[in-house]
Amino acid sequence: MIRVFGLKAPDLIGSGIKCRISTTFFVRKHLPNGYLSNGLLPLVVLPREPCYAMPLPSRYWAPELIRDWY
């Protein structure tokens, strides 16, 4: 298994926008129902080196997002 943080994405992927790729680890207890069940997930991103990205724990989500998660 390979872990990457802030790996530059090929220009073709970003359509002219500079993009980075980072490995994400999901802690089930931080998701509203314990698993990924929606196509929208809030992330916290460090926009400078090393360009980390992590899912925002659900206790910080807006109530509307939690409601739509189910």
N, CA, C and O atoms as a MOPAC input file, in Angstrom:
PM7 MOZYME 1SCF
protein

 N      0.84300 1    -1.16800 1     0.00000 1
 C      0.00000 1     0.00000 1     0.00000 1
 C      0.89800 1     1.24400 1     0.00000 1
 O      1.88700 1     1.31800 1     0.72900 1
 N      0.53500 1     2.18700 1    -0.81300 1
 C      1.32200 1     3.41500 1    -0.93900 1
 C      0.54200 1     4.56700 1    -0.32600 1
 O     -0.66000 1     4.69900 1    -0.55500 1
 N      1.21200 1     5.38900 1     0.44300 1
 C      0.61500 1     6.58400 1     1.02500 1
 C      1.28800 1     7.79700 1     0.40000 1
 O      2.51600 1     7.85000 1     0.31800 1
 N      0.50500 1     8.76300 1    -0.03800 1
 C      1.07300 1     9.98100 1    -0.61500 1
 C      0.40400 1    11.19600 1     0.01400 1
 O     -0.75500 1    11.13300 1     0.42200 1
 N      1.13100 1    12.28700 1     0.08800 1
 C      0.60800 1    13.54800 1     0.59900 1
 C      1.13500 1    14.66000 1    -0.29000 1
 O      2.34300 1    14.88400 1    -0.36400 1
 N      0.23900 1    15.35000 1    -0.95700 1
 C      0.63300 1    16.48200 1    -1.78000 1
 C      1.31200 1    16.12800 1    -3.08500 1
 O      2.04300 1    16.94500 1    -3.64500 1
 N      1.08400 1    14.92700 1    -3.57500 1
 C      1.65900 1    14.51600 1    -4.85800 1
 C      1.02900 1    15.35100 1    -5.97500 1
 O     -0.19500 1    15.46300 1    -6.04700 1
 N      1.83900 1    15.92700 1    -6.82900 1
 C      1.29900 1    16.74400 1    -7.91200 1
 C      0.51300 1    15.86500 1    -8.88600 1
 O      1.01400 1    14.84700 1    -9.36300 1
 N     -0.70900 1    16.27000 1    -9.16900 1
 C     -1.55600 1    15.52800 1   -10.10000 1
 C     -1.20700 1    15.93800 1   -11.52800 1
 O     -0.79800 1    17.07600 1   -11.76100 1
 N     -1.36500 1    15.02600 1   -12.48300 1
 C     -1.11600 1    15.37800 1   -13.87600 1
 C     -2.01200 1    16.54400 1   -14.31000 1
 O     -3.16100 1    16.63300 1   -13.88000 1
 N     -1.49700 1    17.42600 1   -15.15100 1
 C     -2.25400 1    18.59400 1   -15.62000 1
 C     -3.58000 1    18.20400 1   -16.26200 1
 O     -4.54900 1    18.95900 1   -16.18300 1
 N     -3.63500 1    17.05100 1   -16.89000 1
 C     -4.85800 1    16.58800 1   -17.55000 1
 C     -6.01800 1    16.45100 1   -16.55800 1
 O     -7.16800 1    16.70500 1   -16.91600 1
 N     -5.72900 1    16.05500 1   -15.32300 1
 C     -6.76600 1    15.86700 1   -14.30800 1
 C     -7.35400 1    17.19700 1   -13.85600 1
 O     -8.56600 1    17.30700 1   -13.67500 1
 N     -6.51000 1    18.20800 1   -13.67300 1
 C     -6.95700 1    19.48100 1   -13.12400 1
 C     -7.55100 1    20.45200 1   -14.11100 1
 O     -8.03200 1    21.50800 1   -13.70300 1
 N     -7.53900 1    20.14500 1   -15.38700 1
 C     -8.07800 1    21.05200 1   -16.41400 1
 C     -7.55700 1    22.47400 1   -16.24400 1
 O     -8.32700 1    23.43300 1   -16.29700 1
 N     -6.26000 1    22.60800 1   -16.04100 1
 C     -5.64900 1    23.92300 1   -15.90700 1
 C     -5.51300 1    24.41000 1   -14.47500 1
 O     -4.86500 1    25.42900 1   -14.23600 1
 N     -6.10400 1    23.71100 1   -13.51800 1
 C     -5.99000 1    24.06400 1   -12.11100 1
 C     -4.92600 1    23.15300 1   -11.49400 1
 O     -4.93200 1    21.94500 1   -11.72700 1
 N     -4.02500 1    23.72400 1   -10.71700 1
 C     -3.00200 1    22.91600 1   -10.06100 1
 C     -3.65700 1    22.07400 1    -8.97200 1
 O     -4.24700 1    22.61300 1    -8.03700 1
 N     -3.55300 1    20.76500 1    -9.09200 1
 C     -4.18400 1    19.84100 1    -8.14100 1
 C     -3.12800 1    18.96700 1    -7.48300 1
 O     -2.05400 1    18.74000 1    -8.04000 1
 N     -3.44800 1    18.48300 1    -6.29800 1
 C     -2.58400 1    17.57100 1    -5.55200 1
 C     -3.37900 1    16.32700 1    -5.17600 1
 O     -4.60800 1    16.36000 1    -5.11200 1
 N     -2.67500 1    15.24100 1    -4.93200 1
 C     -3.28300 1    13.97700 1    -4.52800 1
 C     -2.75900 1    13.63000 1    -3.14300 1
 O     -1.55200 1    13.68600 1    -2.90800 1
 N     -3.65100 1    13.27200 1    -2.22100 1
 C     -3.25900 1    12.86300 1    -0.87700 1
 C     -4.04800 1    11.62900 1    -0.46900 1
 O     -5.21700 1    11.47700 1    -0.82400 1
 N     -3.39700 1    10.75800 1     0.27500 1
 C     -4.06100 1     9.60300 1     0.85600 1
 C     -4.99300 1    10.08100 1     1.96100 1
 O     -4.64400 1    10.98400 1     2.72100 1
 N     -6.16200 1     9.48600 1     2.05400 1
 C     -7.10900 1     9.85400 1     3.09600 1
 C     -7.44200 1     8.62500 1     3.93200 1
 O     -7.70700 1     7.54800 1     3.39800 1
 N     -7.42400 1     8.80100 1     5.22900 1
 C     -7.78400 1     7.73900 1     6.16900 1
 C     -9.10700 1     8.12800 1     6.81000 1
 O     -9.23600 1     9.22900 1     7.34400 1
 N    -10.07900 1     7.24800 1     6.76200 1
 C    -11.39600 1     7.52000 1     7.31900 1
 C    -11.55300 1     6.81200 1     8.65900 1
 O    -11.37300 1     5.59800 1     8.74800 1
 N    -11.88600 1     7.56500 1     9.69200 1
 C    -12.17200 1     6.99900 1    11.00000 1
 C    -13.69100 1     6.87900 1    11.08800 1
 O    -14.39400 1     7.88900 1    11.10900 1
 N    -14.19000 1     5.66700 1    11.13700 1
 C    -15.64400 1     5.43500 1    11.06500 1
 C    -16.43300 1     6.17500 1    12.13500 1
 O    -17.55200 1     6.61800 1    11.87600 1
 N    -15.87900 1     6.31400 1    13.31400 1
 C    -16.62700 1     6.98300 1    14.37700 1
 C    -16.84700 1     8.46900 1    14.08300 1
 O    -17.66100 1     9.11700 1    14.74200 1
 N    -16.13200 1     9.00800 1    13.10400 1
 C    -16.29600 1    10.41900 1    12.73300 1
 C    -17.25800 1    10.61600 1    11.56600 1
 O    -17.44000 1    11.74100 1    11.10100 1
 N    -17.87600 1     9.53300 1    11.08600 1
 C    -18.89400 1     9.61700 1    10.04500 1
 C    -20.26200 1     9.43200 1    10.69300 1
 O    -20.38600 1     8.63600 1    11.62400 1
 N    -21.29400 1    10.14200 1    10.23100 1
 C    -22.59900 1    10.09500 1    10.90000 1
 C    -23.16600 1     8.69300 1    11.11300 1
 O    -23.72700 1     8.42800 1    12.17600 1
 N    -23.04200 1     7.79900 1    10.15600 1
 C    -23.58800 1     6.45200 1    10.34500 1
 C    -22.49900 1     5.38200 1    10.28700 1
 O    -22.78900 1     4.19800 1    10.11600 1
 N    -21.26500 1     5.80300 1    10.42900 1
 C    -20.15800 1     4.86000 1    10.50900 1
 C    -19.58900 1     4.37600 1     9.19100 1
 O    -18.67000 1     3.55700 1     9.18700 1
 N    -20.10900 1     4.85800 1     8.07000 1
 C    -19.55300 1     4.46800 1     6.77500 1
 C    -19.84900 1     5.54600 1     5.73100 1
 O    -20.70200 1     6.40900 1     5.93600 1
 N    -19.13500 1     5.48000 1     4.61900 1
 C    -19.34900 1     6.43400 1     3.53400 1
 C    -20.66100 1     6.10700 1     2.84200 1
 O    -20.82900 1     5.00900 1     2.31000 1
 N    -21.59400 1     7.05300 1     2.84800 1
 C    -22.89800 1     6.77300 1     2.25000 1
 C    -23.41000 1     7.92900 1     1.40100 1
 O    -24.58300 1     7.95300 1     1.02900 1
 N    -22.54400 1     8.88200 1     1.09400 1
 C    -22.95700 1    10.04900 1     0.32000 1
 C    -21.78100 1    10.48000 1    -0.54100 1
 O    -20.62700 1    10.22800 1    -0.19400 1
 N    -22.06700 1    11.11700 1    -1.64300 1
 C    -21.01200 1    11.56800 1    -2.54800 1
 C    -20.37500 1    12.88600 1    -2.14800 1
 O    -19.44200 1    13.34700 1    -2.80600 1
 N    -20.86900 1    13.50100 1    -1.07400 1
 C    -20.34900 1    14.78200 1    -0.60900 1
 C    -19.74200 1    14.59200 1     0.76700 1
 O    -20.39200 1    14.07800 1     1.67700 1
 N    -18.48700 1    15.01000 1     0.91700 1
 C    -17.79300 1    14.85300 1     2.18400 1
 C    -16.92600 1    16.08200 1     2.42200 1
 O    -16.05200 1    16.38100 1     1.60800 1
 N    -17.14900 1    16.80500 1     3.52400 1
 C    -16.32000 1    17.98800 1     3.77800 1
 C    -14.89200 1    17.59300 1     4.15300 1
 O    -14.67800 1    16.67300 1     4.94300 1
 N    -13.93300 1    18.28900 1     3.58400 1
 C    -12.51900 1    18.04000 1     3.84000 1
 C    -11.85900 1    19.28000 1     4.42100 1
 O    -12.28200 1    20.40600 1     4.15900 1
 N    -10.82700 1    19.06000 1     5.20500 1
 C     -9.94600 1    20.12600 1     5.66800 1
 C     -8.66200 1    19.94900 1     4.87100 1
 O     -8.08400 1    18.86300 1     4.84100 1
 N     -8.22000 1    21.02200 1     4.22700 1
 C     -7.05900 1    20.92900 1     3.34100 1
 C     -6.01100 1    21.95300 1     3.75200 1
 O     -6.32400 1    23.12700 1     3.95200 1
 N     -4.77700 1    21.51100 1     3.87600 1
 C     -3.64500 1    22.39800 1     4.08700 1
 C     -3.11100 1    22.74800 1     2.69700 1
 O     -2.50800 1    21.89400 1     2.04600 1
 N     -3.31700 1    23.98200 1     2.22500 1
 C     -2.99500 1    24.31400 1     0.83700 1
 C     -1.51700 1    24.54800 1     0.55500 1
 O     -1.16100 1    24.87600 1    -0.57700 1
 N     -0.66200 1    24.39200 1     1.52800 1
 C      0.78100 1    24.54300 1     1.29600 1
 C      1.47400 1    23.22800 1     1.64600 1
 O      0.86300 1    22.33300 1     2.23100 1
 N      2.72100 1    23.11900 1     1.29200 1
 C      3.47000 1    21.89200 1     1.56400 1
 C      3.33300 1    21.50300 1     3.02300 1
 O      3.45800 1    22.38100 1     3.87700 1
 N      3.08900 1    20.27000 1     3.36000 1
 C      3.02100 1    19.05800 1     2.55700 1
 C      1.64300 1    18.75100 1     1.97400 1
 O      1.42400 1    17.62800 1     1.52100 1
 N      0.70600 1    19.70100 1     1.96700 1
 C     -0.59700 1    19.56400 1     1.30100 1
 C     -1.43200 1    18.40100 1     1.83600 1
 O     -1.90200 1    17.56600 1     1.06400 1
 N     -1.61300 1    18.34900 1     3.13100 1
 C     -2.45700 1    17.31900 1     3.73500 1
 C     -3.93200 1    17.60600 1     3.47400 1
 O     -4.33800 1    18.75900 1     3.32800 1
 N     -4.72100 1    16.54700 1     3.41800 1
 C     -6.17900 1    16.65100 1     3.32000 1
 C     -6.76300 1    15.60200 1     4.25600 1
 O     -6.28600 1    14.46800 1     4.30600 1
 N     -7.79500 1    15.98500 1     4.99500 1
 C     -8.43200 1    15.02900 1     5.89900 1
 C     -9.92000 1    15.29600 1     5.95500 1
 O    -10.34400 1    16.44600 1     5.84300 1
 N    -10.72800 1    14.25100 1     6.12600 1
 C    -12.17100 1    14.44900 1     6.28200 1
 C    -12.45600 1    15.22800 1     7.56400 1
 O    -11.81700 1    14.99800 1     8.59100 1
 N    -13.40300 1    16.13700 1     7.50200 1
 C    -13.82500 1    16.89100 1     8.67700 1
 C    -14.71100 1    15.99000 1     9.53700 1
 O    -15.69500 1    15.45500 1     9.02700 1
 N    -14.39700 1    15.80000 1    10.82900 1
 C    -15.25300 1    14.96000 1    11.68600 1
 C    -16.69000 1    15.48700 1    11.70100 1
 O    -16.91300 1    16.69800 1    11.68700 1
 N    -17.65000 1    14.58300 1    11.73000 1
 C    -19.06100 1    14.95300 1    11.59000 1
 C    -19.57000 1    15.86400 1    12.70100 1
 O    -20.57300 1    16.54900 1    12.50100 1
 N    -18.93000 1    15.89900 1    13.84500 1
 C    -19.39300 1    16.79800 1    14.91300 1
 C    -19.26200 1    18.26400 1    14.51400 1
 O    -19.85500 1    19.13200 1    15.15500 1
 N    -18.48300 1    18.55700 1    13.44800 1
 C    -18.32300 1    19.92400 1    12.96700 1
 C    -19.15000 1    20.21400 1    11.71300 1
 O    -19.09100 1    21.32300 1    11.18000 1
 N    -19.91600 1    19.24000 1    11.23900 1
 C    -20.72100 1    19.42000 1    10.03400 1
 C    -21.95600 1    20.27000 1    10.32000 1
 O    -22.44900 1    20.31800 1    11.44700 1
 N    -22.43500 1    20.92400 1     9.29500 1
 C    -23.70900 1    21.63900 1     9.38100 1
 C    -24.83400 1    20.61200 1     9.51900 1
 O    -24.75100 1    19.53200 1     8.93500 1
 N    -25.88700 1    20.93000 1    10.28300 1
 C    -26.99600 1    19.98000 1    10.46400 1
 C    -27.60200 1    19.50400 1     9.14000 1
 O    -28.02200 1    18.35200 1     9.03500 1
 N    -27.65100 1    20.37200 1     8.13800 1
 C    -28.21800 1    19.99000 1     6.83500 1
 C    -27.39600 1    18.88000 1     6.17600 1
 O    -27.94800 1    17.97600 1     5.54800 1
 N    -26.08200 1    18.95900 1     6.32500 1
 C    -25.21600 1    17.94600 1     5.71800 1
 C    -25.40200 1    16.60000 1     6.41200 1
 O    -25.42900 1    15.56000 1     5.75500 1
 N    -25.52600 1    16.61700 1     7.71700 1
 C    -25.75700 1    15.35900 1     8.45900 1
 C    -27.09500 1    14.76000 1     8.05900 1
 O    -27.18900 1    13.55000 1     7.85700 1
 N    -28.12700 1    15.58100 1     7.94100 1
 C    -29.45400 1    15.10900 1     7.54200 1
 C    -29.41000 1    14.47400 1     6.15000 1
 O    -30.02800 1    13.43400 1     5.92300 1
 N    -28.68800 1    15.09100 1     5.22900 1
 C    -28.60400 1    14.58100 1     3.85600 1
 C    -27.70700 1    13.36500 1     3.72900 1
 O    -27.74500 1    12.67500 1     2.71000 1
 N    -26.91200 1    13.09300 1     4.72900 1
 C    -25.96400 1    11.96500 1     4.69300 1
 C    -26.71500 1    10.64100 1     4.70800 1
 O    -26.25600 1     9.66800 1     4.10900 1
 N    -27.85700 1    10.58400 1     5.37800 1
 C    -28.59100 1     9.32700 1     5.55200 1
 C    -29.42100 1     8.99400 1     4.35300 1
 O    -30.10100 1     7.96800 1     4.33900 1

